[in-house]
Each structure stands twice: as C-alpha cells, then as structure tokens.
C-alpha cells in the first residue's frame, strides 16, 4: 500500500463559520480521531492535499500525517466531503490507525482485459461492483483489486467468492456479482404497417348538384 507524507496544523476555530473562513484562505479543515483518542481539529493546504488525493485516482493510501511537535501519525482517509456544486474538497476525516490492528476499508475494483464474449461475440461487459469492503492489517491493504475478465464468455460472471486476496478477509457476500458479460443487444426493426387509404372521388353528377345548390 502506498504511503504518503502529509503536513497539517492544529486549528483553534471550530464550527461552520471558522471552516468557511479557512476555505477562503485556501485551507481545508480536517479532523483526526482514533480509538480512545480525543479528536483533533486540523487544517491543511488546500492545493497540496487536492493534488495528492487526485494523484491516487481512487486508490487507497496510508497517510503519514505530520503535525508540529510530533513524529507523525499513520492515518487513512475515513471520510471526505465535497462541495455539491463544484466537487471541491471541503473537509477530510483522518483515522489514526495502528499497524498491528486489523481495520475495515473499502477498496476499488478494476477490471482488466477485454472479455472473449465481447471481442468475439459482441456482448456487453457490465461492471456491477466497483468497491468491496475488506478487513486486514494496514500493511496488507491493497491499493486496488484487479480482476482479469479476459476469459469471460457471454453469460459468464465473476463473483466476490472468486476473488483471491492474501491476508485479507472480504466482508461482502461471496455470491455478489462483480462483473458479467451480457448478450449483444438486438435492435428489432419496427414493422411499419402501411394502410391503404382509398380516396373516393366524387361523381361528376354529385359535384354538379353541389355547385347548383351554392348558386341558389
């Protein structure tokens, strides 16, 4: 699992007003907590953290959080809040962890390869489960789970029970489908039923009688 060094500072102000002020100054408010520990309000450089987090591209990492006056703490991002409009990171929750204690995290699932049923049979690959919850020691957390789908034919599926991760306990039911190859979509041409409309022409005598009525 990738380990990243990150610097943060303790902050005095708490509450929405103080957090808004920090964001205007280019900071991201955060909080650090752990089992039996008192939560510590923090603040970080907004651009620096956003750059680091985006570089992970959804993969998990261990953050060595360095505060003034300590040697650094091993943490993971437990929760992250974004602005609902622009998607900007506005708050981060860090959890202080022990390298000797098992923890629960969610890991992204990446699909690798083009299935046989897609390449040869025109099927459609459907990615059903994009994250899986696992339990393990922090040092055993994989950055992501890569699933080879090359051998899947039409109608085949990969389930959680097919995943193999050393030293990791998967907490998702084994029957859950991770990916499947669906049959090709068949577009049936709509049959256009043409109805013959008979145009009845008026007889000459009927036409003449109508003209006479109009003259009267």
C-alpha positions in Angstrom: 0.0 0.0 0.0 1.3 3.4 -1.0 2.4 5.7 1.9 2.2 9.5 1.5 3.7 12.2 3.7 1.3 15.0 4.6 1.7 18.1 6.7 -1.1 19.6 8.8 -1.6 22.1 11.6 -3.9 22.1 14.6 -6.7 24.7 14.3 -8.4 26.6 17.1 -11.6 27.6 15.5 -14.4 25.1 15.0 -17.9 25.3 13.6 -19.2 26.3 10.1 -18.1 30.0 10.3 -14.5 29.1 11.2 -14.4 26.4 8.4 -15.7 28.8 5.8 -13.0 31.3 6.8 -10.3 28.7 6.4 -11.6 27.7 2.9 -11.5 31.4 1.8 -7.8 31.4 2.9 -7.1 28.3 0.7 -7.1 25.8 3.6 -9.1 22.6 4.0 -10.5 21.9 7.5 -10.0 18.4 8.7 -10.2 16.3 11.9 -8.1 13.5 13.2 -9.5 10.8 15.5 -8.8 7.2 16.6 -9.9 4.6 19.1 -9.8 6.1 22.6 -8.3 9.4 21.4 -9.7 12.9 21.6 -10.5 14.3 18.2 -8.0 16.9 17.0 -9.3 19.7 14.6 -6.8 20.3 11.8 -6.2 22.4 8.7 -4.1 21.7 5.6 -3.0 23.5 2.5 -5.9 23.0 0.1 -4.0 22.9 -3.2 -1.4 20.5 -1.8 -3.9 18.0 -0.5 -6.1 18.1 -3.5 -3.1 17.4 -5.8 -2.0 14.5 -3.7 -5.5 13.0 -3.4 -6.2 13.3 -7.2 -2.9 11.6 -7.9 -4.2 8.5 -6.2 -7.1 8.2 -8.8 -9.4 6.4 -6.3 -6.8 4.0 -4.9 -6.2 3.6 -1.2 -3.1 5.1 0.5 -1.6 5.4 4.0 -1.1 9.0 5.0 1.8 9.7 7.4 0.3 12.8 8.9 2.9 15.1 10.3 1.8 17.7 12.9 4.1 20.2 14.6 5.6 18.7 17.7 5.1 15.1 16.9 6.7 12.3 14.9 3.8 11.8 12.6 0.8 9.5 12.7 -0.2 6.7 10.4 -3.7 7.5 9.1 -6.2 6.7 6.4 -8.9 9.0 4.9 -12.1 7.7 6.6 -14.4 10.3 5.1 -14.1 13.1 2.6 -16.7 15.8 1.9 -17.0 17.7 -1.4 -18.9 20.8 -2.4 -22.1 19.6 -4.1 -21.8 22.1 -6.9 -18.2 22.2 -7.9 -16.9 19.0 -6.4 -14.2 20.7 -4.5 -12.9 19.0 -1.3 -14.2 20.9 1.7 -13.5 18.6 4.7 -11.5 15.5 5.4 -11.7 12.9 8.3 -8.5 11.1 9.1 -8.4 8.0 11.3 -5.3 7.3 13.3 -4.6 3.6 13.0 -2.2 1.0 14.5 -0.2 -1.1 12.1 -0.7 -4.1 14.4 -4.5 -3.9 14.4 -6.9 -5.0 11.7 -9.1 -2.3 10.2 -12.0 -2.2 7.8 -11.8 -0.2 4.5 -13.3 -0.2 1.0 -11.1 -1.0 -1.9 -11.8 -0.1 -5.6 -12.2 -2.9 -8.1 -10.5 -2.5 -11.5 -11.4 -4.7 -14.5 -8.5 -5.8 -16.7 -8.7 -7.1 -20.3 -11.4 -7.4 -23.0 -13.7 -10.4 -22.4 -13.9 -13.1 -25.0 -17.7 -12.7 -25.2 -17.3 -9.0 -26.0 -14.4 -9.4 -28.5 -15.8 -12.4 -30.4 -19.5 -12.5 -29.6 -20.4 -8.8 -29.5 -21.5 -9.0 -25.9 -21.6 -6.1 -23.4 -19.4 -6.1 -20.2 -21.2 -4.9 -17.2 -19.2 -3.8 -14.1 -21.6 -4.4 -11.2 -19.5 -4.0 -8.1 -16.9 -1.2 -8.1 -15.8 -1.3 -4.5 -15.5 -4.1 -1.9 -15.2 -3.9 1.9 -12.3 -5.8 3.4 -10.7 -6.3 6.8 -7.0 -6.7 7.3 -3.8 -5.1 8.8 -3.0 -1.7 7.4 0.2 -3.0 5.8 -1.8 -5.6 3.9 -4.3 -3.2 2.3 -4.1 -3.4 -1.5 -4.3 -0.1 -3.4 -7.0 -1.8 -5.6 -8.2 -5.2 -6.7 -7.5 -6.1 -10.3 -9.9 -8.6 -11.8 -9.0 -10.3 -15.1 -12.1 -10.6 -17.2 -10.4 -11.8 -20.4 -11.8 -15.4 -20.2 -15.5 -14.4 -19.7 -17.9 -15.5 -22.5 -21.4 -14.4 -23.0 -23.4 -15.2 -19.8 -20.4 -15.7 -17.7 -19.9 -13.8 -14.4 -17.2 -13.2 -11.8 -18.4 -13.2 -8.2 -16.9 -11.9 -4.9 -16.1 -15.5 -4.0 -13.8 -15.8 -7.0 -11.5 -13.0 -5.7 -8.3 -14.1 -4.0 -6.5 -11.7 -1.7 -3.7 -12.8 0.6 -4.1 -11.9 4.3 -7.4 -10.2 3.6 -10.9 -11.0 4.7 -13.6 -9.9 2.3 -16.8 -8.7 4.0 -19.1 -8.8 1.0 -21.3 -11.9 0.4 -19.5 -14.3 -2.0 -22.5 -14.6 -4.3 -22.4 -10.9 -5.2 -21.6 -10.4 -8.9 -18.5 -8.3 -9.7 -18.8 -8.3 -13.5 -20.8 -10.2 -16.2 -21.0 -10.3 -19.9 -24.5 -9.7 -21.3 -25.7 -10.9 -24.7 -25.5 -8.4 -27.6 -28.3 -6.0 -27.8 -30.6 -6.8 -30.7 -32.5 -3.9 -32.2 -35.6 -5.2 -33.9 -36.7 -3.0 -36.8 -40.2 -1.9 -36.2 -42.5 -3.2 -38.9 -44.3 -0.3 -40.5 -47.8 -1.3 -41.5 -48.9 0.7 -44.4 -52.6 1.2 -44.5 -54.1 1.8 -47.9 -56.4 4.7 -47.8 -58.9 4.7 -50.6 -59.7 8.2 -51.9 -63.2 8.3 -53.1 -63.6 10.7 -55.9 -66.9 12.5 -56.1 -69.0 11.6 -59.0 -69.5 14.3 -61.7 -73.2 14.5 -61.1 -72.9 14.9 -57.4 -70.3 17.6 -57.9 -72.7 19.4 -60.3 -75.6 19.2 -57.9 -73.5 20.8 -55.1 -72.5 23.7 -57.4 -76.1 24.3 -58.2 -77.0 24.4 -54.6 -74.3 27.0 -53.9 -75.6 29.2 -56.8 -79.1 29.1 -55.4 
